[in-house]
């Protein structure tokens, strides 16, 4: 395997130069080596993109796994200057190819410190407080979806290029059952797709559980205030200038995005 820092520098340069996404192949002999490269890439990004604010988990629904031909979730880091609130305006020209994913974001109220034993769903339920409808912004750099692999996707920070968050609600609100929220995506006021929050690994808390145990295995942990994007419940839409996206999850404020 090449040095993780060298691979990370090459990926960062590819983003800068808008180079089409290609597999790194044998340069990444394992999924763990891919996360080592991701760690280095995030360090290179932080001076311009800000400190980590949380995580995106991708490929948590069967529809998304089928779209990408990958049968396991993947994680990436969300950076502070890529977090957009309110009715965001995003320039498509700032991306090689802008994808929009419709998601539920969960917000941690307390740390999940590293420990010897695995976390449980009860641990997650106690640690999560907030929920918000959200869009994840991805930049797949024109990838051929018949030729992507999980290791290269992970190394490339799982394609995260930002998030758009609606106003969050506390899970103390009895009307909100995050495990059964119907979601509707509209583009230019026309409904185009729908799904349910349970489509993400059967329950959004299961997504956070997967992440917490993944981080535990790498000597890290979730912290109070972290955002966790739990995966798109409908397949990615590739944005065009002039489009207006709105994603509604029942009981939550809608996320809105205008593409310029």
Secondary structure, 3 states (H helix, E strand, C coil): CCCHHHHHHHHHHHHHCCCCCCCCHHHCCCHHHHHHHHHHHHHHHHHHHCCEEEEEEECCCHHHHHHHCCCCCEEEEEEHHHEEECEEEECHHHCCCEEEEEEEEEEECCCECCCCCCCCHHHHHHHEEEEEEEEEEEECCCCCCCCCCHHHHHHCHHHEEEEEECCCEECCCCCCCHHHCEEEEEECCEEEEEEEHHHCCCCHHHHHHHHHHHHHHCCCCECCCCEEECCCCCCCEECCCCCEEEEEECCCCCEEEEEC
